[in-house]
């Protein structure tokens, strides 16, 4: 099994892996890289992100609790 990592002229990185690589694990890695790319210039603090996540989860639960508790 071999892996090739190549930096292109247009500021991109190409990674080639064998088809035997687990696609689920590879997708998780890709998702993480997308997250890093999306948050690279963020100035948000982790405490602000945690607070927002708590608010979203509470709102979702309020709207959906009847589906789970009968």
N, C-alpha and C positions, 0 to 999 in steps of 0.2 A: 504494500500500500504506500502510495506517495502523495504528498500534498505540495502544491505549488502556490506560492504567494508572489504576486507581481504588482508593482506600482505602475500605473499608467501615466501617460503624459498629461491627461486632463484631471489630475488630482484625485484619482480613484485607486482603490486596491482591489485586485481580482484574486480570489482564492479558489483553487480547483482542488476538489477532493475526490477520492475513489467512490464509486457507486455503492460500495459495501458499507459506507458510513451510515449509521442509524439516522433515518430522516427525521424522527421525532426530536432527537437530541440536537441535530443540526438546525431544525426550525427554532428550537429554544435559543440556540446561540445567535441565530439571525435576529430573532426578536430582541435579544439583549443588545445587539449592535445597533439596531434601529432605535432603541431607547437611548443609548449613549449618544447617537447622532442627534436625536430630537432634543435632548436636554443639555447638549454641550455648551450652549450659550446662556443657559438659565441662571438667573440670580436668586431663584427661590431657595428658601431655607427648608431643611428637612422638617422642621416643626410646622411650617406653613403647609407643606405637602401633606403631612400626617393629619392636620386639622381639616383640610379640604377632603381627604379620603374619609375621615370620620363623618363629615357632614353628608357626603354622597351616600355612604353606606346607610346612615340613619334614614335618609330620605327614601332610599330604595326599599328599606325594610318597612317603613310606614306604608308605602304604596303596595307592597307585595305580601305582607304578613298573612292576609286572609287566604292566600293560595297555599300556605304551609300549615297554618293553625286553624283547625276546624272545631 
